[in-house]
Amino acid sequence: MPLDHERLIVYQRSLAFVTWSSDLLRALGPCGEVRSQLDRASTSVPLNIAEGNGKFSPRDRVRFLDIAQGSALECVACLDVLAAKKLVAEPELVVGKSILVEVVNRLNRLRESVLARETASRSNYALREGGETWMSLSEVEQE
């Protein structure tokens, strides 16, 4: 039975990028620091998605999703550096970049979903003094 994060499409797609980039790095051989950076950043994406999905606090969850998104964008930059150094032809990077675009977009939507659920649950609470409701939490946050 899979764990919750394993059911997330964004997690599965991030693993697809890890597989794709590993094949690319194997074909490249040693090419300096960018190789190591791409390996670390690509690994960071699914690890942070998994860790964030296990957090109970929406803010903690969003923090890990933000880190995963930053790592995904770092992967895009690494691919750009490989192309700029003429270590890989740009057309060879299209598949990897398309996976990363999907991952970043899905992370954005997941982040928005987590924040929307937090906002909805927080707006249901009201501040009370005695038995009288005098201000909702959303009204407090607007001030």
Secondary structure, 3 states (H helix, E strand, C coil): CCCHHHHCHHHHHHHHHHHHHHHHHHHHCCCCHHHHHHHHHHHHHHHHHHHHHCCCCHHHHHHHHHHHHHHHHHHHHHHHHHHHCCCCCHHHHHHHHHHHHHHHHHHHHHHHHHHHHHHHHHHCCEEEECCEEEEEHHHHHHC
